[in-house]
Amino acid sequence: MSKEANIILERVVLVKVEASIYGARKKLKKEDLVLADGSKLPPEDLASLGSKRLLDPDKLSVFNRLKKEAERICLRIGTRFLGGFAVPSDSATDITAELERIALDFAAAKADFLAGYDAAVTDWVVRHPEFAEIIERALDSVEYVSTRLAFDFLVLSIGLPEALPPAEVARLESKLGCLSGQMFYEISMEANQLIEQSLLGKDQVTRSALRPIRRMRDKLDGLGFLDYRVAPIVSTIDSLLGRIPDKGTIEGSVLQEILATAMLLADPDKTRRHGEGLLAAQSVTASEFVENEDAEDSLVEPSAILVMPTESQEPQSFPEDRQALVIRQDAIQVQDSFSDLFDGIFDDDAAWEADVLPDGAADILPLLSGVVSQTSAISPLKPDDEDGLDVVTAEENLAVTSGQDYWF
C-alpha cells in the first residue's frame, strides 16, 4: 500500500451510525380504493399505487431529528466514507461521547412513542374516519414497532490483511483517494447554504453567521492530512476571523470578505486551486528568503580589495572589529605569493599610512608590505596626490566607477 494511504489509515477511524426508524407506512392496495363505476386503474408495470400512512408522521419526527443530528456531529469534523464517516483519530473520544448522548435520547423517545402508540393510531383513525378500515387493517403490533426503532454506532480502526490480493489493496487506495474530493464537496454544500440563507443580499449580518465559517474551518483543519492544499485555506480563514470585531453586527468590507471567502469555499475546484496558488506563492517567498540568507552569510568574511578613493566616492567606513578582520584576512592570503616583491616600498611613507589606516589596524601594517591587487590597468602610487586609502568588500567594489584608481 502507498505511503499516503497508510498515513490516512493511521490518522482516521471509521464511525458507523446505525439508525432504524419505523416508517408507519404500508403499500396501498386496490381494495383500499373506492372506484366509481367504469373506473380503471393502470397496470402495475405502468404505475404503482404508492403507500398509506398509519399514523401522524409528526410522532416520528423526533427519531429523524436525532439521526440527522448524529450525522451532523460526524460530518462536523469528518467526511463520508464506506457507508460511515472517516473521523480524525484524535477526535474519536469526543465523537463517541456525543453519539452516546444521542443514543440515550433515542431510547427515551422510543419508550415515549411505544407508550403512546395505541393513542396515536386512534387519533389518526378519528382524523380520517372514512378510511378507518384500511388503516386498521394494516396496523402493526407494538412489539413489531419496537423492533423497527433502534439506534447504535460503532467506532472502528481501518486496516488490511497482509495476504490481501493487490487488486483489493488498489480498490481501498482508490476509495481513500476520494476522501479529499468528498471533503471539499461537503464544505461546498455548507458554504452554499451559508450564502443563500445568511449572506446573499445582506448589507449587515449578526455574529451567528460566523458559526458556519468556524465549522468549515475546524473541519478543514482536522482533515488537513487528506490534501496538502488545505493548510493555506485554513490560514486564510484564520486571518479573516482575526479581523472581525468582537462585538456588534458585521458589515462593510469585513462582510464582503466573508462573502468572498464563502463563495470561494462553495466551489471545490476553485478552493483547491486557490490553496495550490497560495502554496506556490509561499514557496517563492521562502526560496527568496533562503537566497537572501545565503547572500548575507557570504558577507560575513568577505575578501577585501584596497583601492584609492576618487572625488566622486566618499570613503567607506567599517566597524573597528571588521576593519581589522578584512584587512588582515586578505593580507595573509596574498602575503606568501607576493612576499619580498616590493620590499621597502613603504619605508618612506610609514607616517602617512598611520594617518590613513583606520584605528585598530596599525598593528598589522607589517603585513601590508606584500599586498597587491591584480587589475587590467596599472598606475603608480602617488601618496601626495591622494587623500587616503579605502577598504571595500568584493560586492561593494562592483559599484566603483570605471575610472577607479587601483593600488597594488
C-alpha positions as CSV (number, residue, x, y, z in Angstrom):
1,M,0.0,0.0,0.0
2,S,1.2,3.5,-0.8
3,K,2.7,5.7,1.9
4,E,-0.1,8.3,1.6
5,A,-2.8,5.6,2.1
6,N,-1.1,4.3,5.2
7,I,-0.9,7.8,6.6
8,I,-4.6,8.3,6.2
9,L,-5.5,4.9,7.7
10,E,-3.3,5.7,10.7
11,R,-5.0,9.1,11.3
12,V,-8.7,8.2,10.9
13,V,-11.2,6.0,12.4
14,L,-14.4,4.8,10.7
15,V,-17.7,5.8,12.6
16,K,-20.7,3.8,11.6
17,V,-24.1,5.2,12.7
18,E,-27.0,2.7,12.5
19,A,-30.4,4.2,13.0
20,S,-33.6,2.3,12.2
21,I,-36.8,4.3,12.2
22,Y,-40.3,2.9,11.9
23,G,-41.9,4.3,8.7
24,A,-45.6,3.8,9.7
25,R,-46.4,3.2,6.1
26,K,-47.9,0.3,4.1
27,K,-48.4,-0.3,0.5
28,L,-51.7,1.0,-0.9
29,K,-53.8,-1.9,-2.4
30,K,-56.5,-1.8,-5.0
31,E,-59.1,-2.9,-2.4
32,D,-58.2,0.2,-0.3
33,L,-59.7,2.3,-3.1
34,V,-63.3,3.1,-3.8
35,L,-63.7,3.4,-7.5
36,A,-66.6,4.8,-9.4
37,D,-68.4,2.6,-11.9
38,G,-66.3,2.2,-15.0
39,S,-63.1,3.4,-13.4
40,K,-59.9,1.5,-14.3
41,L,-56.6,1.5,-12.6
42,P,-53.4,1.4,-14.7
43,P,-51.4,-1.9,-14.6
44,E,-48.6,-2.3,-12.0
45,D,-45.9,-2.2,-14.7
46,L,-47.1,1.3,-15.6
47,A,-47.8,2.9,-12.3
48,S,-47.8,2.0,-8.6
49,L,-50.4,2.9,-6.1
50,G,-47.9,4.2,-3.5
51,S,-48.4,3.9,0.2
52,K,-50.7,4.8,3.1
53,R,-49.8,6.4,6.4
54,L,-50.9,4.5,9.6
55,L,-50.4,7.4,12.0
56,D,-49.4,11.1,12.2
57,P,-45.8,11.4,10.8
58,D,-45.0,14.1,13.3
59,K,-45.0,11.4,16.0
60,L,-41.9,10.0,14.4
61,S,-40.1,13.3,13.7
62,V,-38.0,13.1,16.8
63,F,-36.3,9.9,15.6
64,N,-35.4,11.5,12.2
65,R,-34.1,14.6,14.0
66,L,-31.8,12.5,16.3
67,K,-30.5,10.5,13.3
68,K,-29.7,13.7,11.4
69,E,-28.0,15.2,14.5
70,A,-25.8,12.2,14.7
71,E,-24.8,12.6,11.1
72,R,-24.1,16.3,11.6
73,I,-21.8,15.5,14.5
74,C,-19.8,13.1,12.4
75,L,-19.7,15.5,9.4
76,R,-18.7,18.4,11.6
77,I,-15.1,17.0,11.8
78,G,-15.3,14.0,9.5
79,T,-16.3,13.1,5.9
80,R,-18.4,10.3,4.5
81,F,-16.5,7.1,3.8
82,L,-17.5,3.4,3.2
83,G,-21.1,3.9,4.4
84,G,-19.9,5.7,7.5
85,F,-17.7,8.6,8.4
86,A,-13.9,9.0,8.4
87,V,-13.1,11.0,11.5
88,P,-9.7,12.1,12.8
89,S,-8.5,9.6,15.4
90,D,-7.8,12.3,18.0
91,S,-11.5,13.3,17.8
92,A,-12.9,9.8,18.3
93,T,-13.4,10.3,22.1
94,D,-15.4,13.4,21.6
95,I,-17.5,11.8,18.8
96,T,-18.2,8.8,21.0
97,A,-19.4,10.9,23.9
98,E,-21.9,12.8,21.7
99,L,-23.2,9.7,20.0
100,E,-23.8,8.1,23.3
101,R,-25.9,11.1,24.4
102,I,-27.9,10.7,21.2
103,A,-28.4,7.0,21.8
104,L,-29.8,7.8,25.3
105,D,-32.1,10.4,23.8
106,F,-33.2,8.0,21.1
107,A,-34.0,5.3,23.7
108,A,-36.1,7.8,25.8
109,A,-38.0,8.9,22.7
110,K,-38.6,5.3,21.7
111,A,-40.1,4.5,25.1
112,D,-42.4,7.5,24.9
113,F,-43.5,6.6,21.4
114,L,-44.3,3.0,22.3
115,A,-46.3,4.1,25.4
116,G,-48.4,6.3,23.3
117,Y,-48.6,4.1,20.2
118,D,-52.2,3.0,20.5
119,A,-53.4,6.5,21.3
120,A,-51.6,7.8,18.2
121,V,-53.3,5.2,16.0
122,T,-56.7,6.0,17.4
123,D,-56.2,9.7,16.9
124,W,-55.2,9.1,13.3
125,V,-58.3,7.0,12.7
126,V,-60.5,9.7,14.2
127,R,-59.0,12.3,11.9
128,H,-59.8,10.0,8.8
129,P,-63.0,8.2,9.7
130,E,-63.9,7.3,6.2
131,F,-60.7,5.4,5.8
132,A,-60.7,3.8,9.2
133,E,-61.0,0.3,7.9
134,I,-58.0,0.4,5.6
135,I,-55.9,2.0,8.4
136,E,-56.9,-0.6,11.0
137,R,-56.3,-3.5,8.5
138,A,-52.7,-2.5,8.0
139,L,-51.7,-1.8,11.6
140,D,-48.6,-3.3,13.2
141,S,-48.3,-4.5,16.7
142,V,-46.4,-2.6,19.4
143,E,-43.9,-5.4,19.6
144,Y,-43.1,-5.2,15.9
145,V,-42.8,-1.5,16.0
146,S,-40.3,-1.8,18.9
147,T,-38.0,-3.9,16.7
148,R,-38.1,-1.2,14.0
149,L,-36.9,1.6,16.2
150,A,-33.2,1.3,17.1
151,F,-30.0,3.5,17.3
152,D,-26.4,2.3,17.6
153,F,-23.0,3.2,16.4
154,L,-19.5,1.7,16.0
155,V,-16.0,3.2,16.0
156,L,-13.6,1.1,14.1
157,S,-9.9,1.3,13.0
158,I,-9.3,0.5,9.4
159,G,-6.7,-2.0,8.3
160,L,-5.9,-4.6,5.7
161,P,-4.9,-8.2,6.0
162,E,-1.3,-8.9,5.0
163,A,-2.3,-11.5,2.4
164,L,-4.8,-9.3,0.6
165,P,-4.6,-9.5,-3.2
166,P,-3.1,-6.4,-4.9
167,A,-6.4,-5.7,-6.6
168,E,-8.1,-5.3,-3.2
169,V,-5.4,-3.1,-2.0
170,A,-5.7,-0.9,-5.1
171,R,-9.5,-0.7,-4.5
172,L,-9.1,0.6,-1.0
173,E,-6.4,3.1,-2.1
174,S,-8.9,4.3,-4.7
175,K,-11.5,4.9,-2.0
176,L,-9.0,6.7,0.2
177,G,-8.1,8.9,-2.7
178,C,-11.7,10.1,-3.0
179,L,-11.7,11.3,0.6
180,S,-10.2,14.7,-0.3
181,G,-12.8,15.3,-3.0
182,Q,-15.6,14.3,-0.7
183,M,-14.4,16.6,2.0
184,F,-14.2,19.6,-0.4
185,Y,-17.7,18.7,-1.7
186,E,-19.2,18.7,1.8
187,I,-17.5,22.1,2.6
188,S,-19.0,23.5,-0.6
189,M,-22.5,22.4,0.4
190,E,-22.3,24.1,3.7
191,A,-20.8,27.2,2.1
192,N,-23.6,27.4,-0.4
193,Q,-26.2,27.1,2.4
194,L,-24.5,29.9,4.3
195,I,-24.5,32.2,1.2
196,E,-28.2,31.5,0.4
197,Q,-29.5,31.7,3.9
198,S,-27.3,34.4,5.6
199,L,-25.1,36.4,3.3
200,L,-26.7,37.0,-0.2
201,G,-28.3,40.4,-0.5
202,K,-27.4,41.5,3.1
203,D,-25.6,44.7,4.0
204,Q,-25.1,43.5,7.6
205,V,-25.4,40.2,9.4
206,T,-25.3,39.1,13.1
207,R,-22.4,37.2,14.5
208,S,-24.4,33.9,14.1
209,A,-23.2,34.0,10.5
210,L,-19.7,33.2,11.7
211,R,-20.7,29.8,13.1
212,P,-20.7,28.0,9.7
213,I,-17.4,29.7,8.8
214,R,-15.8,28.4,12.0
215,R,-17.3,24.9,11.5
216,M,-15.9,24.7,8.0
217,R,-12.5,26.0,9.3
218,D,-12.4,23.3,12.0
219,K,-13.3,20.5,9.6
220,L,-10.6,21.5,7.1
221,D,-8.1,21.8,9.9
222,G,-8.9,18.4,11.3
223,L,-8.8,16.7,7.9
224,G,-5.9,18.7,6.6
225,F,-3.8,15.5,6.1
226,L,-6.2,14.4,3.3
227,D,-4.9,17.2,1.0
228,Y,-1.8,19.3,1.0
229,R,-3.8,22.4,-0.2
230,V,-5.9,22.6,2.9
231,A,-3.4,24.3,5.2
232,P,-3.2,27.7,3.4
233,I,-7.0,27.8,3.2
234,V,-7.2,27.3,6.9
235,S,-4.7,30.1,7.4
236,T,-6.8,32.4,5.1
237,I,-9.9,31.8,7.2
238,D,-8.0,32.3,10.4
239,S,-6.7,35.7,9.1
240,L,-10.3,36.7,8.2
241,L,-11.7,35.7,11.6
242,G,-8.9,37.6,13.4
243,R,-10.0,40.8,11.7
244,I,-13.7,40.6,12.7
245,P,-14.7,42.8,15.6
246,D,-15.5,41.1,18.9
247,K,-18.9,42.8,19.3
248,G,-21.7,44.2,17.2
249,T,-23.1,43.4,13.7
250,I,-20.8,42.6,10.8
251,E,-20.9,44.9,7.8
252,G,-18.9,46.8,5.3
253,S,-15.6,45.4,4.0
254,V,-15.4,42.7,6.5
255,L,-18.8,41.4,5.4
256,Q,-17.7,41.4,1.8
257,E,-14.6,39.4,2.8
258,I,-16.8,36.8,4.5
259,L,-19.0,36.6,1.4
260,A,-15.9,36.3,-0.9
261,T,-14.5,33.5,1.3
262,A,-17.8,31.7,1.4
263,M,-18.1,31.9,-2.4
264,L,-14.6,30.5,-2.7
265,L,-15.4,27.6,-0.4
266,A,-18.7,27.0,-2.3
267,D,-16.6,25.9,-5.4
268,P,-14.5,22.8,-4.6
269,D,-12.3,23.2,-7.7
270,K,-11.6,26.9,-7.0
271,T,-10.9,26.1,-3.4
272,R,-8.2,23.5,-4.4
273,R,-6.7,25.8,-7.0
274,H,-6.6,28.7,-4.5
275,G,-4.8,26.6,-1.9
276,E,-2.3,25.4,-4.5
277,G,-1.7,29.0,-5.6
278,L,-1.1,30.1,-2.0
279,L,1.4,27.3,-1.5
280,A,3.3,28.3,-4.7
281,A,3.5,31.9,-3.6
282,Q,4.8,30.8,-0.2
283,S,7.4,28.6,-1.9
284,V,8.7,31.5,-3.9
285,T,8.9,33.7,-0.9
286,A,10.7,31.1,1.1
287,S,13.2,30.5,-1.7
288,E,13.9,34.2,-1.9
289,F,14.4,34.3,1.8
290,V,16.9,31.5,1.7
291,E,18.8,33.2,-1.2
292,N,19.0,36.4,0.8
293,E,20.1,34.4,3.9
294,D,22.9,32.8,1.8
295,A,23.9,36.2,0.4
296,E,24.1,37.7,3.9
297,D,26.2,34.7,5.1
298,S,28.6,35.2,2.2
299,L,29.3,38.7,3.6
300,V,30.5,37.6,7.0
301,E,34.1,37.1,6.0
302,P,34.5,38.8,2.6
303,S,37.6,39.2,0.6
304,A,39.0,42.7,0.6
305,I,40.4,45.0,-2.1
306,L,42.3,48.2,-1.1
307,V,41.5,51.0,-3.6
308,M,42.2,54.6,-3.8
309,P,39.1,56.8,-3.4
310,T,38.1,59.2,-6.2
311,E,36.4,62.5,-5.9
312,S,33.0,61.1,-6.7
313,Q,33.2,58.5,-4.0
314,E,33.1,59.1,-0.2
315,P,35.5,57.0,1.8
316,Q,33.8,53.8,3.1
317,S,33.7,53.1,6.9
318,F,33.5,49.8,8.7
319,P,33.2,48.9,12.4
320,E,36.6,48.6,14.1
321,D,36.4,44.9,14.6
322,R,35.5,44.3,10.9
323,Q,38.2,46.7,9.5
324,A,41.0,44.7,11.1
325,L,39.4,41.4,10.1
326,V,39.0,42.4,6.4
327,I,42.5,43.9,6.0
328,R,44.2,41.1,7.9
329,Q,42.5,38.4,6.0
330,D,43.4,39.4,2.5
331,A,46.9,40.4,3.6
332,I,47.5,36.9,4.9
333,Q,46.1,35.4,1.7
334,V,48.4,37.1,-0.6
335,Q,51.5,37.5,1.5
336,D,53.0,34.2,0.6
337,S,52.7,34.7,-3.1
338,F,54.0,38.3,-3.2
339,S,56.4,38.4,-0.2
340,D,59.6,40.3,-1.0
341,L,58.1,41.6,-4.2
342,F,58.0,45.2,-3.1
343,D,60.2,45.1,0.0
344,G,60.9,48.6,1.3
345,I,58.3,50.3,-0.8
346,F,56.6,51.7,2.3
347,D,59.7,52.7,4.3
348,D,59.3,56.4,3.4
349,D,55.6,56.5,4.0
350,A,55.1,55.0,7.4
351,A,53.8,58.1,8.9
352,W,51.3,58.6,6.0
353,E,50.0,55.1,6.4
354,A,49.5,55.5,10.2
355,D,47.3,58.5,9.4
356,V,45.3,56.9,6.7
357,L,44.6,53.4,8.1
358,P,41.6,53.0,10.4
359,D,42.0,52.7,14.1
360,G,42.9,49.3,15.2
361,A,44.7,48.4,12.0
362,A,48.1,49.8,12.8
363,D,49.2,46.6,14.4
364,I,49.0,44.8,11.1
365,L,50.9,47.3,9.0
366,P,53.9,44.9,8.5
367,L,51.5,42.5,6.8
368,L,50.7,45.1,4.1
369,S,54.2,45.1,2.7
370,G,53.2,42.4,0.3
371,V,49.6,43.3,-0.5
372,V,48.7,43.7,-4.2
373,S,45.5,43.5,-6.2
374,Q,45.5,42.4,-9.8
375,T,43.9,44.8,-12.3
376,S,43.8,45.4,-16.0
377,A,45.4,48.9,-15.7
378,I,48.5,49.7,-13.6
379,S,49.0,53.2,-12.1
380,P,51.9,54.1,-9.8
381,L,51.2,55.0,-6.2
382,K,51.4,58.7,-5.5
383,P,50.5,59.3,-1.9
384,D,51.0,63.1,-2.2
385,D,48.3,63.2,-4.9
386,E,45.6,61.3,-3.0
387,D,43.9,61.8,0.3
388,G,43.9,58.3,1.7
389,L,43.0,54.6,1.4
390,D,39.6,53.0,1.3
391,V,38.6,49.4,2.2
392,V,35.6,47.8,0.5
393,T,34.2,44.3,0.1
394,A,34.1,42.4,-3.1
395,E,30.4,43.1,-3.5
396,E,30.8,46.8,-2.9
397,N,33.6,47.0,-5.4
398,L,31.1,46.2,-8.2
399,A,29.7,49.7,-7.8
400,V,33.1,51.5,-8.3
401,T,33.2,53.5,-11.5
402,S,35.4,52.5,-14.4
403,G,37.7,55.5,-13.7
404,Q,38.7,54.0,-10.3
405,D,42.5,54.1,-9.5
406,Y,43.7,50.8,-8.0
407,W,46.6,50.4,-5.6
408,F,48.8,47.3,-5.8
